[in-house]
Amino acid sequence: MSPTLTSPTIRRVQQQLRERTKRERARTNRCLFHEANRLKRLPLYLFTILDELKAQATARGVNVIDLGMGNPDLPPPAHVVAELTKQVKKAENHRYSRKGGDVETKLVETIAQWYHRKFRVPLDPGREVLPLIGSKEGISHLSLAFLNHDDIALVPNPTYPVHFNGVVMAGGILYNLPINPENHYLPDLHAIPRSVLRQSKMLFISYPHNPTTAVADLKFFKEVVRWARQHRIMVVHDFAYSDFTFDGFRAPSVLEVEGAKEVAVEFHTLSKSYSLPGLRLGFGVGNQDILASLAKTKSYIDFGIFRAVQWAAIQALAGPQDYVHQAVATYHRRRDTFLQGLKRIGWDVPMPKATFYVWAKIPLKFSALTSLEFATLLVQEAGVVVSPGSGFGEYGEGFVRFALVEPEPRLREAVRRIARVLQMAD
Ligand SMILES: Cc1ncc(COP(=O)(O)O)c(C=O)c1O
């Protein structure tokens, strides 16, 4: 048996995790009203576990370095905050948001102009743009709009959990496409059995990719669009990290492919590029019929986006973009600092070309642990929060993800603390 598995610290971590699972089961059984089966089919949301572990460490007086959630720490652009503050004070902005209103019309036009500047793809603002209460909201509701109980959604695994959780919540059938270093984290569409293809309605992709940091080029998107048109499958591209590319790489939009609008929609967000995750503003672009069905679904569920938020979003997208370039440069420096640090302590991790994450294989001497056990060990012994790879799907097991959302001195400190944990098993 590996020395790591026999260490009392690790046995304690494993015991605590087993007890946690038992407690959660007891809680749901105790409740007078049983949760719907669709909720039972979902894994416990990863960040709920991480928050609990972090709270326990903080209560013990540990100064926790949180590299768990991709929650940008940079202050948002001052001119956007100023606009929000101004608009919040106006009474008319506190009324329900209605399609065709002043800010609603200006926002979709601004999005179309922003999109054209970045990707040279023209969009009809009235039909090919749909503002959302964050892209997560739109991505999950898209499954609800389209999946019947016998429809299959094809989802790369590991991936951002909303891609598969939305399918499960909608009651559709989830079909995993394993992605790994060998296939460059790109799904092999030709390996999907014919019987599965016949029942498939949607394919989710997302490049630059969370959590693996993988990127895709236009050639890959061309192949996806050709395949999707041939098999009449909707392509859903989550493009949350479009700006976060390094070393000369530019991330293409799937809509740059000719004919893509026949089958594809793409999701964007202000949460990452403009450090505005609390604002809750995202948008979908692309195929107008798909977006119309998503809008229809949403009309039964929400009342749109706070109008003051829409005015602020217009400032972010139409105003100067230096903020975005500076933010990307900051994450670039953090990436270099953190990766050099990990290398120095003997943890060799591939250099990410994009996103603000680092996707790291668990060091060999800890490989007998699950990624959740290893992440728990890092919180408890180093006060460093990371995301276990299994939280992104079973094919993420064996990895952890670091989100570089702390300043460089804290990243250096995180490396020093991690080094102490890695030495535990020597
Ligand atoms: C790939 C990906 N898509 C979507 C989101 C959610 O973004 P939003 O804040 O717009 O809901 C995230 C957030 O981490 C993400 O990583």
Ligand as a Chemical Component Dictionary entry (heavy atoms), coordinates in Angstrom:
data_LIG
# 
_chem_comp.id                   LIG 
_chem_comp.type                 NON-POLYMER 
_chem_comp.pdbx_formal_charge   0 
_chem_comp.three_letter_code    LIG 
# 
loop_
_chem_comp_atom.comp_id 
_chem_comp_atom.atom_id 
_chem_comp_atom.alt_atom_id 
_chem_comp_atom.type_symbol 
_chem_comp_atom.charge 
_chem_comp_atom.model_Cartn_x 
_chem_comp_atom.model_Cartn_y 
_chem_comp_atom.model_Cartn_z 
_chem_comp_atom.pdbx_ordinal 
LIG C1 C1 C 0 -17.233 27.697 -18.901 1  
LIG C2 C2 C 0 -18.121 28.572 -18.093 2  
LIG N1 N1 N 0 -19.312 28.906 -18.586 3  
LIG C3 C3 C 0 -20.156 29.680 -17.899 4  
LIG C4 C4 C 0 -19.836 30.148 -16.641 5  
LIG C5 C5 C 0 -20.846 30.960 -15.884 6  
LIG O1 O1 O 0 -20.786 32.277 -16.208 7  
LIG P1 P1 P 0 -21.915 33.319 -15.771 8  
LIG O2 O2 O 0 -21.365 34.056 -14.605 9  
LIG O3 O3 O 0 -22.108 34.166 -16.981 10 
LIG O4 O4 O 0 -23.149 32.554 -15.422 11 
LIG C6 C6 C 0 -18.602 29.827 -16.077 12 
LIG C7 C7 C 0 -18.251 30.280 -14.730 13 
LIG O5 O5 O 0 -17.307 29.837 -14.119 14 
LIG C8 C8 C 0 -17.719 29.020 -16.827 15 
LIG O6 O6 O 0 -16.533 28.662 -16.361 16 
# 
loop_
_chem_comp_bond.comp_id 
_chem_comp_bond.atom_id_1 
_chem_comp_bond.atom_id_2 
_chem_comp_bond.value_order 
_chem_comp_bond.pdbx_ordinal 
LIG C1 C2 SING 1  
LIG C2 N1 SING 2  
LIG C2 C8 DOUB 3  
LIG N1 C3 DOUB 4  
LIG C3 C4 SING 5  
LIG C4 C5 SING 6  
LIG C4 C6 DOUB 7  
LIG C5 O1 SING 8  
LIG O1 P1 SING 9  
LIG P1 O2 DOUB 10 
LIG P1 O3 SING 11 
LIG P1 O4 SING 12 
LIG C6 C7 SING 13 
LIG C6 C8 SING 14 
LIG C7 O5 DOUB 15 
LIG C8 O6 SING 16 
# 
